[in-house]
Amino acid sequence: MRDRLLPLAGSSINEEDIRAVSEVLRGGQLGSGEMVKRFEEAVARYVGARYAVAVSSGAAGLHIGCGGRDHRNMQSSGLLPGKRNVSNITSPLRKS
């Protein structure tokens, strides 16, 4: 048995990050507000998109992603009712 646990992932949290999180927590707008808007704009720029939408979970993101689809053509997308569609949080950030 190891004396210490192996880290799953490294982190680089600095004082600026801690101040930003504290500002959001004290501001009372966890799911909306200026910081969310800035985050969405930064993600859109990063992936080269016109817009980005922050959501609370992967499932919420999949709901939004399917919302504009023509449900008659869902078979071609691989998204079928009753099927499991597994994704992870990094999927939208991968560049082709």
N, C-alpha and C positions, 0 to 999 in steps of 0.2 A: 504494500500500500504506500502511495506517495505521501510525503509530508505536506506538500502543497498541491493545490489543484492546478491543472493546466488551463491557461486562459483560452476561452473560446474565440475571442476577438480582441484586438487591441483597441484602445480608445485614445483620443487626443482631445480631451476636454480642457479648455483653458478658462481663465477668469472672464474673458469676453463672453464665452458660451454660457457660463453660470449667470452672469449679469443679464443676458438676453432671456434666459429661461425664467429668472426671477421677475423680470419686467412683465413677461406674459402672464405669469401666475398672479402677480399683484394687480394686473390690469383687468382680470376677470373675463377676458375674451379668449378662451382656449380654442374654440372652434370657428372663430371669425375675427374680424378686426384687421388692423394694419399689418401685423406680423404675418398673418396667414396670407394676406394679399401679396406681401413681399416675397414670401416663400413660394407661392404659386408662380409669380413672375420670374423668380430665379430658376425654378425647375423648367419653365417654358424656354427660357434662354438656353439653359444647359442642353436640352434635348432638341433645340431648334424648332420648337413649335410656337404657334401664335398664342395659344392659351394652355394653361394647366389648371387642374382642379384638385385641391387637397380634400381627401376624404378620411373618414375615421377608421376604415378597415379595408382589407383586401376584397372582402365580399361587397362592400359599398362601391369600390372601384369597378368590380366586374359588373355590378348593376348599371352603373353609369355607362360603361363601355358597351353594354348590350342595348341600352336604351334607344339609341338611334338606328339600330339595325332593322332591316326588313326581316321579320321573323319567318317569312316564307323561305328565306335563303340562309337560315341559320346552319343548315347541314354543311354548307361549304365553309363556314367559319369554324366548324368543330364544336360549336356551342349548341347542344341539343337539350331539350327538356328531359330531365331524368338522368342525364349524364353528369359525371363529376368532372369539373374543370379545375385542375390544380395549377396554381400560380404562386409566385412569391413576390415579396415587396420589391425586389430589384428588377423584375421583368420589364416594367415600363422604362427603366433607365438604360437598358442595353441598347447599344447602337448596332445596326446591321452592318 
